[in-house]
Amino acid sequence: MADQQVSDVPPRRKLAHDGVRLAVVVGALGVVFGDIGTSPIYTIQTVFNPSDPHPVPVSVDNVYGVVSLIFWSVMIIVTITYVLLAMRVHNDGEGGIMALITLLRRWKAKQGRKAAATLAALGVFGAALFFGDSMITPAISVLSAVEGLKVVEPELERFVVPITAVIIVGLFLVQRRGSGVVGRFFGPVMILWFGVIGVAGIVGIAGHPEILKALSPTYAVGFLFGHFDIAFFALAAVVLAVTGAEALYADMGHFGRPAIARGWLLLVFPACVLSYMGQGALILEDPANVSGPFFLLVPEWARWPMVVLATAATVIASQAVITGAYSVASQAAQLGYLPRLRIAHTSESTIGQIYVPWINWMLMISVLTLVFAFQTSAALAFAFGMAVTGTITITTTLFLFIARLKFGAPAWAIGLGCVLLLGVDLLFLAANMTKLLHGAWLPLLIGLTAFTVMTTWQRGRAIVTKARRDAEGSLQAFVEELHEQQPTRVPGCAVFLNRGKETAPLAMRANVEHNHVLHERVVIVSIETEPVPRVPLERRVQVDELGYVDDGIVYVSARFGYMETPDVPAALALLDPAQTEGALDLGQARYFLSKIELQRGSERTMAGWRKRLFVATSYITADAAEHFGLPRERTVIMGAHIDV
């Protein structure tokens, strides 16, 4: 399936990405690969962890089998599923689960199929699981790096958790400054990281070169089917090698598929494989090395620098997943699955660099709770795998569905994908289900909670929209009434924000009914969020005169993509006087907002607990004036009550 079958990338994005300059690849290395690139720190150690409820005995056959399983899992899930296949399906250049959801919603609107709606709901659950991933990744990544202290000096073990907590607090405190200042350093640090772990892996392989035989799939297949009672449970830890695979897809819009693919194939994948091979060789040399094979792979004199470098790399990995959580929350809010959140853009040149305060502080509290509750990266690993496998399985399912029914991929290819790709994902998912009582319940609980909030908000929003529509009445009929009543016109321009053209703004109706006046120039503005990342300026606004060309009342539809922050004054500035029946004095215009106070009603629109959840969730809604870029000193808010 060729790229052009999916979506044409806008010219601006093509110019930025098709060249695949070295700087773009370096930038991708610093942002995209942090999570998956730090997996070698804890993956093999977790597989052979003796405190695991289903431990894998250290033996020659098992080491070969585990290393081979890791290699082929990364090859199938990351290289084939994500880099070679899934990243070819995009929404105007953007990837990730939220992009797949918008493709499904767009296809559903045209075809009206229930399957698309069901899979879109599944995609929302995948996005909800990503929030669990965003909480667990910083905790396990930073913990695993700081745990290198006890490898260097065992008596320092008691300082691991406090140091981890300090690093995490510092990480979240600097988020409001944005990643633009430090972002330029991320790439070189990660290049150094991959170079060091690759060289360390080569040194380990040199001591036991027979480990290279694990590259053969026969060792993975033999271990999986010959020792299924051991290998099946080992998969719950092997999956840690592919953590961060979703980031490759989700960040595609920032760097482009070519840059990510080249960074992965030319540096990240080889370095990680060499590290895994080197650790396997080290364990074959002495089974006691299973206590910390990653750090023991480097000479004793280099372990302190390695702990520092690993900590820096895991902070970068955490930064990437935190930024991903901001993006997912922002896109979910734009698509109606979350309330409108306050979003700060931290870069004038890169629209994807955003800061969402509410999500930031929620994540910080959650991550610190996980660190103090689980204490070790090994304990967190049981929970981590479930979030990863759940997200990957859902992404693969949505990709196969879209590839077949939207883009016409042949049935044999989809069947092969179901057997090979989805089959592998489901096997990993089943293995992680065995860890439910040992921590795997946590990401499921987080995912179910986030999913419940998102679907409840979507349902409640639909109920409120209907009730509000009934209270507002027809806009066209209201304009007709104004022509009959001829209210007093006062100088100036009034801008009323509304949800569409069908109904009259509550604030406008109240202003006329109670004050009996109407401004000389009236602009009714509605914001439309289209299922594309960005809307070009030539399509930004559309004007409707509402049947009269000389009454000074016009309706303006302002379109924005789900990656954009609506700016009403900037959109109105694109209009000329001929479109608005006269010049608009935007410098002195008054903006009117209709504020809705929600309260639980007696009608059985939703379960009582969901009504309470919907009303509670509404309190985190961002200030509308700030969200729409309105000047606060010239914004008037008028309230109304609506029962849910």
PyMOL commands that set and color helices and strands:
alter all, ss='L'
color gray80, all
select helices_A, chain A and resi 3-5+11-17+22-31+34-37+39-41+43-47+60-88+97-111+114-146+148-152+154-173+175-177+180-207+209-215+217-226+228-242+245-250+252-255+257-285+287-291+293-296+300-334+357-374+377-405+411-433+436-438+441-472+475-485+506-515+537-539+568-572+608-618+624-627+632-634
alter helices_A, ss='H'
color red, helices_A
select strands_A, chain A and resi 344-345+354-355+488-498+517-530+541-544+553-561+590-599+635-643
alter strands_A, ss='S'
color yellow, strands_A
deselect
rebuild
show_as cartoon
